[in-house]
Amino acid sequence: MKKLFKVALIAVCMVVAGNFAKAQSKIGYINTNQLMELLPEMKTLQTQMQAYQKTFSDQLATMSTELQSKGQDYEAKRATMTDASRTATESELQDMQTRITSFRDNAQKQIEAKSNELLKPLTDKVRTAIQAVAAAKGYAYVLDSSQIELIVSPAGDDLGPAVKAKLGLQ
């Protein structure tokens, strides 16, 4: 009877252990940055962003050139200026420097917002493809290997090739 009980207990343990092993979630990974670079739409997006950035850099260059020329003019005439005009010119130069810094900060924010706006449809497209492939292959979790360093990553869990195929990329 004791022997039968031990065999039954071992059998139950094996069934529970088997079910536990099946219940463990599969984890896959993909490099989304690499995938995004392969999209044909990225070249168009990059061209648009370069043109958008150029408008700001041209204005910034004009403002900097104006500040530099006024600064040189001030340095040349400084010795002959009255205290009042020197103070007024220094204040004007500081104000110009503040406007340039403010413009630069605002431009960076606008460029980042424009980039996010243009990237959103592409990231949504990639995310949808990743979710479809993960669901089809039974993956509960997918990590972005461009954001984290994977110390051990079996090739079988790389969803990159399957997602590329889903998006029609090579």
LINNOR-V869435 format. One line per field, one symbol per residue. ss: DSSP state (~ for helix, > for strand, _ for the rest). phi: phi as a letter, one per 20 degrees, with the letter a starting at -180 (. if undefined). A space follows every 10 residues. Layout:
ss: ???
phi: ???
//
This chain:
ss: _~~~~~~~~~ ~~~~~~~~~~ ~~~__>>>>> _~~~~~~~__ ~~~~~~~~~~ ~~~~~~~~~~ ~~~~~~~~~~ ~~~~~~~~~~ __~~~~~~~~ ~~~~~~~~~~ ~~~~~~~~~~ ~~~~~~~~~~ ~~~~~~~~~~ ~~~~~~~_>> >>>>______ ____~~~>_~ ~~~~~~~___
phi: .fffffffff ffffffffff ffffeecdbb effffffeff ffffffffff ffffffffff ffffffffff ffffffegfe efgfffffff ffffffffff ffffffffff fffffffffg ffffffffff ffffffenee cceefeecee fcbfgfeeeg gffgffemdd
//
